[in-house]
C-alpha cells in the first residue's frame, strides 16, 4: 500500500482543432476550481502567462523556456494539441507536518508542442503551478531554463541572498523593492515571498525536484526577475574533510533523461497571511512515496548535545562531562525520563570525521546504542556529506549497529550532482531503515514525500547562529522557509535574553527571545525531528517548561492559523488526535503586542482545560520571566493574550 495515498480522479476533456488555433492566437484561460485564481496563457513567439486573482492582475506577461543543446523549447512554439482536465487528490503524507489528510483540487491544462515536449499548468484555489514535460530519445543536455516573471507594479520582495551558488541557505532575509533588484545584485534562494503592497502575497518555490539543479532567482533591473542555475560540476579537488572544490564545470545545468517530467514551479497566492501558515503546495505537487511501507519511520524529538557543548553539571553529575560515554548516558537517561525518542551524537562520536566505522573510544557508540535500546532511546549519528559519499555502504553497517538515523551536514551546494546525492542518500538509507536529517542543506522540494525517511532539513538561520538568530528574522520563517517544508531550527533554549543585552556562548548558550517564545517555537515551527537543544541540567531545573516541550508532537492532524502578519506575528493552533496546542510568536517591532484568540476551532458542547505559558511582567527586559496558568475554555470563547517584544505564548488544550 502506498502511504502517500493519492486517489486521483481525473476527468479529461480534449480540445478540438479550433481551440488549438485559438490558443495559438487569442490565448487560453485556466481558472482555479473556485474561480478565484486565473492563469492566462498566450502562445506566440514564446509561451507567455499572466496570473490574476479576481480582477487584480498580479504577474504580467511572464514567459517560460528551456534551452537544450540543439534546440530551445518554447521558442516559436508550434502547438499540436491541448488537453484540459480536473483532478481531485486525497493525500495522506506519512510524516504529516500540518495535516494528516490534504484534499487537493485543481484544474489542469496540458499544451503539446512540435518537438516532443509539453507544458502542463495546474490551477489550485491557492496557487498556480507549471512544469515542462519532454518525450525525447536518449539523454538531453539542458543548457538553461528561463523562468521570467514581470511585476505590473512596484512590489516588495522578501529574499534570502547568498554570495553565490555555494550556500548553506542560512543568510538573513532581506527586503528589496522590485524595481531596485538589478542583475548585478545578489541573487536569491527559494522560496521568495512577494508583497504586492495590496492584499496579496505570492510565495514562489519548486517541487518534485529530481535529477536537476535547484532554481535561484535574480533581478532583471526592469521590475522583474529571472532564474539562475548552477552548472554541472565535472572535476573536483580536495577541500578539507567536509567539502570539495569544483575545478571544472560543464556548460550545461543538467544532463538527464530525454523522457521525463521536470520540476514544478509554483506560485502560492494569498489574500491573508494566515494562508501561508497552512500552505501545502510542495506536498500537492510532490511525487508519491516510493517506500511501500514506511511504518518504521518514527518522527519525534531528540536531545542534542552540540548547542550546549555536552556540559551537564550539578549534584547528580558525578563525572567529568564532555563528549564521552558517561555524558551521553546522562543524555539518554534524560531522554528516557521525558519520553524523548532520540539523542543526536554530533561531531566527535567517531575517531575522525573521515572514518565512519571507527568510534571514538572515549564515547563508545556501541555501548550507547545498547544502553539506549534498554531505555527505549534511539541514537542518531552526525556525518559530513563527503564521508557519506565516500562510504555509501555505511548505511548497512549502521543498521547492523542499531543506529536509527543520520544527520548529514555541509552539502552547501544545489547543482544537479548534489541534488542527485540527496536522493541517493535517501534511497540507500531507506534500504536499511534509517531516517535522514539533512544539514547545510537546500530547502525542501518534494524529496521528503518521495522518501518519507527524509524527515527534516536545516537550510535555515536557526538557533545554532546564537546571537545571529533573532525574532526579527525568525518571524519570516513560518511564512517562507517553513511554508515549503520541514525545518530543523533546533529550538529549546532555557537561557533567554533580549537582543540589546545578549552575551552568550557555549557551554552557556542562550537565545534571543523570551522563554514563552521558545516554548511556542515547538508548536509554530515544523520538523519531523525536533531538537531539544539545551542542557539536560537546565531542563531538569525548569520542569514545567520541559514537561510542556516534551508533550508537543512533531506531526499533526490539523493546523489552523489564528493570527498572522508576515514578519511580525504568527499564531497557530494544531491538533493531534483530541489534543490541541497553540503557539504564538512575535518580533521586536512593538514593545507589547495584543492578540485576541477565538477558540471556535474547539468541538462545541465540551469544556476544555487549557494550561498556558505567557510572558511575565518583566519579560520585555528580563526575557526569562514567564507565568504558567490554567483555565477552562470552550468553543466560541475569546481571550486576549499579550506578548512583549520578541515574546511568545504557548498552550495545551485537552
Secondary structure, 3 states (H helix, E strand, C coil): CCCCCCEEEEEEEECCHHHHHHHHHCCEEEECCCCCEEEEEEECCCEEEEEEECCEEEEEEEEEEEEECCCEECCCCCEEEEEEEEEEEEECCCCCCCCCCEEEEEEEEEEEECCCEEEEEEEECCEEEEEEEEEEEEEEEEEEEEEEEEECCCCEEEEECCCCCCCCCCCCEEEEEHHHCCCCCCCECCCEEEECCCCCEEEEEEECCCCCCCCEEEECCCCEEEEECCCCEEEEEECCCCCEEEEEECCCCEEEEEEEECCEEEEEEECCCHHHHCCCHHHHHCCCCCCCCCCCCCCEEEEECCCCCCCCCCCCCCCCCCCCHHHHHHHHHHHHHCCCCEEEECCCCEEECCEEEEECCCCCHHHHHHHHHHHCCEEEEEEEHHHHHHCCCHHHHHHHHCCCEEEEECCCCCCHHHHHHHHHHHHHHHHCCCEEEECCCCCCCCHHHHCCCEEEECCCCCHHHHHHCCHHHHCCHHHCCCCCCCCCCCCCCCCEECHHHCCCECCECCEECCHHHHHHHHHHCCCCEEEECCCHHHHHHCHHHHHHHCCCCCCCCEEEEEEEECCCEEEEEEEECCEEEEEEEECCCCCEEEEEEECCCCCCCCEEEEEEEEECCCCCCCCCCEEEEEEEEECCCEEEEEEECCCEEEEEEC
